[in-house]
Amino acid sequence: MANFNHKIWRWGFCGVSAVALVSIICFNNADTVKWLGMVMMIATLVTGIWRFRDLLKRMNPVLLMLTLITAMGGISTAYALSGKFALQGFLYLMVALCTSVLLTLIPEKTTPGRFVATTLAAAAALIGLRSLDHVSTRLISAPALSFLNRFTTVFEGVAGVEEQVRLTSILNMPNVFAGCAGLGVLLSLGLAMSATEKAERRFDLVLLYINSIGFFLAFSM
């Protein structure tokens, strides 16, 4: 029973994290990046203070490099000629850093590295699923875009395809979507090959199937 509850907690928390990550990606645009940045900085500050010891233990070269790049971006806003555009670029970096820190700190009852990889693969699959649905039934994408359009105008002109040739997805950029789907393929493939439980492997294979279809159609003519 305890093992079953642990699995429910793990998959449920991973699903919520994937949805939250996709939401962060969608709101990380020119219209909403200011308030998103404030929310993310507050959440990261609170979580970082609460789990400071874990932050020191889990600090790695990649996270450290991202922190240094973000700090350099913040310093550059003091003398940049572009003004508010430099500040906006810094906020994009800040949101990316905060997201990375939260993904590193939040998991407690599962392997941190595998949790982050599963969350990223699931997020890529969600983006792919919504993108594929946007050029077909729109059962998923229509409500999602209707919700997003209440806060930003970025998604009002999303067509889903580029001149009826390439799939652009809700990200509205075919190359970005292809990179996102490709990352999802690599992560879900690695997770499926290293899974130790049948249920876990099946879940990873579903993610691999969705990400593979999105990656294939991103280059389909």
Protein Blocks (a to p, Z undefined) as FASTA:
>chain_A
ZZmmmmmmmmmmmmmmmmmmmmmmmmmcfklmmmmmmmmmmmmmmmmmmmmmmmmmmpcf
klmmmmmmmmmmmmmmmmpcnlmmmmmmmmmmmmmmmmmmmmmmmpmkbcfklmmmmmmm
mmmmmmmmmmmmmmmnommmmmmmmmmmmmbcklmmpnoiahhlacebjnopaklmmmmm
mmmmmmmmmmmmmpcbfklmmmmmmmmmmmmmmmmmmmpZZ
